[in-house]
Each structure stands twice: as C-alpha cells, then as structure tokens.
Amino acid sequence: MTMVTSMYRFDLVFSYWIVAWWLLHLAGFVTASPKLALALALAENVVFALVLALYVKPSSLFAFLAVSCVIKILPLWTVWDDKIRWRQDVANLLCLLVAYCIYVFVVQGIDPVTVYRRMWQALQSGTLDPTWTPGMTFLRDMQRKNL
C-alpha cells in the first residue's frame, strides 16, 4: 500500500467527489441531485469543526470553515429546491462512495480508511498541518500572495 504524505490530493478527499457530482449536476451532465450528499457532508463538517476547535489555532479553524462554506454551503444553496428522493439519493451516494473506495484502494493503492485515520491521528497529536486539504492549501497560498 502507498502511504499518504503531507497533503491530501483532491482525488483522495471524498468531499471533493461530492463537489464534482454537484458540478456535473449543475452543468446538466447528471440529473441526480447531490442535495442529500451535500447536506450530510455539511453536517459532518459541523461536527468536525467542533472537534477541530479543540485542537487547532483559530486561523486554521477559520480556513477550514471558509473552505467548507465554498465546497458545501454554496453548492447546497444552489440545489436547495431540489427534492430529496431518499431511495435514489441514498443509492447514488452509496454508489459514489463505492466508486471512491475502489478508486482509492485499487487504482491508487491506498487504504481509504488510512487516509482518514492519518488525518485524525495528526489532529489528535497536534501535528495537523493547516494545509492538509487542497482547499485549505489554496486558501493559504492566496493569503500569502495577498489576493
């Protein structure tokens, strides 16, 4: 198995797969709405932000919340009027999760659980780098360039 190093790539973070689904839906390539997936991802981010607040500096928490807003709240707002079709939406979300796991495990050779376990361990040990996701890295780079 390949080990994940310091920064997680877009393709290794499941939230970005949900964002890709949203972009495909927005462009009309996919009719299935990602509303349920976005709502669940946002709920997970709220819980994670509460835990994150215990371990990181306020600036890192702010960066996490800013990225969450861009990749969860704004997309959710655009599909807010979509009706959740529970059976179909749960099935679509599970299919996406299975595709993600197959991609990460088979194609990339990384245990999907390891990706998130390493992030959690870094958080608990206080070694969590504020740039552990691509979105937060982008935000940091923008801040450094004063844009």
MIFI-375636 format. One record per residue (C-alpha): x, y, z. Coordinates in steps of 0.1 Angstrom, whole numbers, padded with zeros to 4 digits, always signed. Each point is the difference from the previous one (the first is absolute). Example, Ala and Ser with C-alpha at 12.3 -4.5 7.8 and 13.67 -1.06 7.14 Angstrom:
<atoms>
+0123-0045+0078
+0014+0034-0007
</atoms>
This chain:
<atoms>
+0000+0000+0000
+0012+0035-0008
+0001+0023+0030
-0016+0035-0002
+0024+0027+0008
-0004+0036+0012
-0028+0013-0023
-0031-0018-0011
-0007+0002-0036
-0034+0010-0014
-0006-0036-0011
+0006-0014+0035
-0025+0022+0018
-0036-0012-0004
-0015+0034+0004
+0016+0011-0032
-0017-0030-0018
-0033+0014+0013
+0009+0034-0014
+0008-0016-0033
-0034-0016+0000
-0015+0034+0007
+0019+0016-0029
-0011-0027-0023
-0036+0005+0012
+0003+0038-0004
+0013-0004-0036
-0029-0024-0008
+0021-0031-0005
-0016-0017+0029
-0036+0002+0009
+0003-0015+0035
+0002+0028+0026
+0029-0001+0025
-0022+0019+0026
-0001-0029+0025
+0038-0006-0004
+0008+0037+0005
-0023+0002+0030
+0016-0031+0017
+0035+0013-0009
-0009+0034+0015
-0013-0017+0032
+0033-0020+0002
+0020+0033-0004
-0020+0017+0028
+0009-0029+0024
+0036+0000-0013
+0003+0037+0005
-0011-0003+0036
+0027-0026+0006
+0025+0020-0020
-0006+0030+0022
+0015-0020+0029
+0033-0008-0018
+0010+0028-0025
+0006+0037+0000
-0030+0023-0008
+0016+0009-0033
+0000-0036-0011
-0036-0005+0012
-0010+0031-0020
+0017-0014-0031
-0018-0033+0004
-0033+0018+0004
+0007+0022-0030
+0008-0030-0022
-0031-0019+0014
-0021+0030-0009
+0012+0000-0036
-0002-0037-0006
-0031-0008+0020
-0022+0029+0008
+0001+0018-0033
-0006-0032-0020
-0028-0010+0024
-0016+0034-0004
-0002-0005-0038
-0018-0034+0003
-0021+0010+0030
-0033-0002-0020
+0008-0035-0013
-0022-0027+0016
+0018-0027+0019
-0010-0034-0014
+0012-0021+0029
+0004-0034-0017
+0016+0014-0031
+0022+0026+0017
+0013-0025+0026
+0007-0025-0027
+0018+0027-0021
+0021+0010+0031
+0009-0036+0008
+0010-0006-0037
+0022+0031+0002
+0015-0012+0032
+0007-0035-0014
+0015+0016-0032
+0022+0022+0023
+0012-0030+0021
+0007-0021-0032
+0020+0029-0015
+0020+0007+0032
+0006-0036+0009
+0004-0017-0034
+0012+0028-0023
+0021+0020+0024
+0010-0029+0023
-0010+0019+0032
-0023-0014+0027
-0028+0026+0002
-0003-0004+0037
+0037+0008+0003
-0006+0034-0016
-0024+0011+0027
+0017-0018+0028
+0033+0018-0006
-0018+0033-0001
-0017-0008+0033
+0033-0011+0016
+0017+0032-0011
-0029+0020+0015
+0002-0018+0033
+0038+0003+0002
-0001+0037-0008
+0020-0005-0032
-0028+0008-0023
+0013+0024-0026
-0025+0027-0010
+0006-0009-0036
-0011-0037+0002
-0026+0004-0027
+0003+0015-0035
-0027+0027+0008
+0019+0012+0031
+0033-0001-0018
-0015+0022-0027
-0014+0024+0026
+0034+0002+0017
+0018+0007-0033
-0025+0027-0009
+0006+0016+0034
+0037-0001-0005
-0004+0018-0033
-0023+0026+0016
-0027-0007-0025
</atoms>
